[in-house]
Amino acid sequence: MIGLVVILILVLILPFTAKVVERNLEIFLLVMGLTASMVSGVFNPSLLAKALKDPVYISLTVLAAGMLFKWGQTPLKKGISRIATLIPYRLFLALVVILLGLVSSVITAIVASLVLVAIVSVIQLDRHTELRFVILACFSIGLGAALTPIGEPLSTIAISKLDQNFGYLLHLIGTDVFTAIVILGWLTVLLVNPERHDHGRSEAVAESYSEIIVRAVKVYLFVMGLTLFGHGFHPFIDQYLTGLDPKLLYWVNMISAVLDNATLTAAEISPAMNELTVRAILLGLLISGGMLIPGNIPNIIAANKLNISSKEWARIGMPIGLMLMVLYFLIIFFLI
C-alpha cells in the first residue's frame, strides 16, 4: 500500500508544482496509471485491453463534435445574435445555461464549453456579467456532461469502474443533475444583470484541424491513464474507503475544486460501494468541481479562452458551489 500512497501523493501534488507535468498531464497520468496497476498487481492483458477500449467512444465523440463545431461555427454565431434580440436578455442567458447543461452529455463537455465561448464572443457582455454567466454555465455543463459515458472523462471512468451500462448514471443521478441545472438557470436570472457592451472582447480565432485532432488524442490518453489508475487503486479503495460514511466522503470530495474530478473518480469509486455512496461521491465531485478553475474541463477551457483569473473564478464559483453542496447534502441524506 505504501507504493500506492506515494503514487497518489505525486498525482495530487506534481500537476501544481511542476510545469512540465502540468503541460504534459495526459502522459503523466498514463505513466502513473500504468505504475499503480503494476504496483497493486492488477495489470494484465485484460486490463490493458480495457484501458485501450474505454477511451474510444469519448475521444471519437470529441473529434466528431469538434469538427462539426468548426464547420458550423459561423452560422451558429449568426443564429445566436438573432435569438438574443428576440427574447428578454436575462431569459436568453438562463436558457443558454440550461440548454448547454442538458446537451453536454451528448455533444461532450469540451464542445459545450466551446459553444459557450462562442456565445460570449457574440453577445459582448460587460466583465462582471460575463464572469457570473460563464461560471454558472460551466457548473451546468460539468453536471450535465456526467450523465453519459461520452460526456466527459468522469462519467467514462465511473461507468468503466462500476462495470455498468450506458444509462446507469442517468438513472442514478439524473434527477439530481436535472434539478441542479434548473437551479443554475434560475440563479442566472437572479444573479446576472446583463448590460450590452459594444466594445467587448475580440472575435475568437477558429481552431485548426490539428488542434481538434490533438485534443481528441489527449482525451484518449487521459481516459486510458485514468482507467489504469482507477483499477490500480482498487485494493486501496476496498481497504480504506469502501466502509467510510458516505456523508464524510461527500464533503471530503470538495478537494475536487482544486483537482480534476475525473482523477478523483478513478481513485475513489469501487463496485463494492452501495448506490448511496456512489451517488454521494459523484455529486460531491461534480458540484465542487465547478468551484475553481482546475476542478473540471469546462472551467479550464472557458478560463483559458476568456482570460479569467483564478481569483475572479473563486470569488463567484466558491459561494455558488458551497450553496449547492449544502443543498444536495440535505437532499441526498435527509430528503430521500
CORPEVEN-V669150 format. One record per residue. N is the residue number from 1. PSI is psi in radians with two decimals (999 if undefined). Layout:
# CORPEVEN-V669150
N&PSI  N&PSI
This chain:
# CORPEVEN-V669150
1&-0.45  2&-0.72  3&-0.73  4&-0.66  5&-0.74  6&-0.77  7&-0.77  8&-0.75  9&-0.73  10&-0.73  11&-0.60  12&-0.51  13&-0.82  14&-0.68  15&-0.34  16&-0.23  17&-0.31  18&2.01  19&-0.64  20&-0.61  21&-0.75  22&-0.69  23&-0.38  24&0.83  25&-0.67  26&-0.80  27&-0.72  28&-0.83  29&-0.57  30&-0.76  31&-0.77  32&-0.68  33&-0.75  34&-0.73  35&-0.78  36&-0.75  37&-0.55  38&-0.74  39&-0.69  40&-0.12  41&0.31  42&-0.10  43&2.24  44&3.02  45&-0.60  46&-0.76  47&-0.69  48&-0.76  49&-0.69  50&-0.73  51&-0.55  52&-0.53  53&-0.70  54&-0.70  55&-0.10  56&-0.90  57&-0.79  58&-0.66  59&-0.67  60&-0.65  61&-0.76  62&-0.73  63&-0.88  64&-0.78  65&-0.65  66&-0.72  67&-0.80  68&-0.69  69&-0.73  70&-0.79  71&-0.55  72&0.20  73&-0.73  74&-0.92  75&-0.53  76&-0.81  77&-0.66  78&-0.72  79&-0.70  80&-0.78  81&-0.72  82&-0.81  83&-0.68  84&-0.36  85&-0.16  86&-0.39  87&2.76  88&2.46  89&-0.76  90&-0.71  91&-0.70  92&-0.83  93&-0.69  94&-0.71  95&-0.63  96&-0.82  97&-0.79  98&-0.83  99&-0.70  100&-0.67  101&-0.72  102&-0.61  103&-0.16  104&-0.47  105&-0.24  106&-0.79  107&-0.04  108&2.66  109&-0.58  110&-0.87  111&-0.67  112&-0.66  113&-0.68  114&-0.65  115&-0.74  116&-0.79  117&-0.71  118&-0.72  119&-0.78  120&-0.67  121&-0.39  122&-0.80  123&-0.28  124&1.32  125&2.76  126&2.80  127&-0.79  128&-0.79  129&-0.74  130&-0.78  131&-0.86  132&-0.77  133&-0.84  134&-0.75  135&-0.72  136&-0.72  137&-0.66  138&-0.65  139&-0.82  140&-0.78  141&-0.79  142&-0.67  143&-0.86  144&-0.62  145&-0.32  146&-0.07  147&-0.29  148&2.69  149&-0.09  150&-0.06  151&-0.75  152&2.85  153&-0.62  154&-0.84  155&-0.61  156&-0.81  157&-0.74  158&-0.82  159&-0.72  160&-0.84  161&-0.59  162&-0.14  163&0.89  164&3.03  165&3.09  166&-0.69  167&0.16  168&-0.82  169&-0.57  170&-0.72  171&-0.72  172&-0.83  173&0.19  174&-0.84  175&-0.75  176&-0.78  177&-0.80  178&-0.71  179&-0.76  180&-0.68  181&-0.72  182&-0.73  183&-0.73  184&-0.64  185&-0.72  186&-0.71  187&-0.57  188&-0.75  189&-0.69  190&-0.71  191&-0.37  192&1.99  193&1.51  194&2.46  195&2.22  196&2.45  197&1.76  198&-0.37  199&0.93  200&-2.70  201&2.78  202&2.83  203&2.34  204&2.46  205&2.29  206&2.51  207&2.58  208&2.88  209&-0.65  210&-0.66  211&-0.69  212&-0.75  213&-0.77  214&-0.71  215&-0.72  216&-0.69  217&-0.72  218&-0.70  219&-0.72  220&-0.87  221&-0.66  222&-0.87  223&-0.65  224&-0.81  225&-0.70  226&-0.57  227&-0.83  228&-0.71  229&-0.83  230&-0.76  231&-0.56  232&-0.48  233&0.10  234&-0.89  235&-0.71  236&-0.78  237&-0.83  238&-0.57  239&-0.66  240&-0.42  241&-0.54  242&-0.64  243&-0.02  244&2.63  245&2.22  246&-0.46  247&-0.69  248&-0.78  249&-0.65  250&-0.84  251&-0.57  252&-0.59  253&0.11  254&-0.25  255&-0.20  256&-0.30  257&-0.51  258&-0.10  259&2.48  260&2.25  261&-0.35  262&-0.64  263&-0.77  264&-0.59  265&-0.77  266&-0.60  267&-0.45  268&-0.72  269&2.45  270&2.51  271&-0.23  272&-0.21  273&2.61  274&2.95  275&-0.58  276&-0.74  277&-0.77  278&-0.75  279&-0.78  280&-0.75  281&-0.86  282&-0.80  283&-0.65  284&-0.74  285&-0.78  286&-0.76  287&-0.89  288&-0.39  289&-0.31  290&-0.11  291&-0.68  292&2.85  293&-0.77  294&-0.16  295&-0.42  296&2.73  297&-0.81  298&-0.69  299&-0.80  300&-0.79  301&-0.86  302&-0.76  303&-0.69  304&-0.80  305&-0.41  306&0.12  307&0.88  308&2.23  309&2.85  310&-0.69  311&-0.72  312&-0.76  313&-0.82  314&-0.66  315&-0.53  316&-0.74  317&-0.65  318&-0.89  319&-0.70  320&-0.80  321&-0.75  322&-0.69  323&-0.78  324&-0.64  325&-0.80  326&-0.79  327&-0.83  328&-0.41  329&-0.76  330&-0.72  331&-0.85  332&-0.79  333&-0.24  334&-0.20  335&0.36  336&999
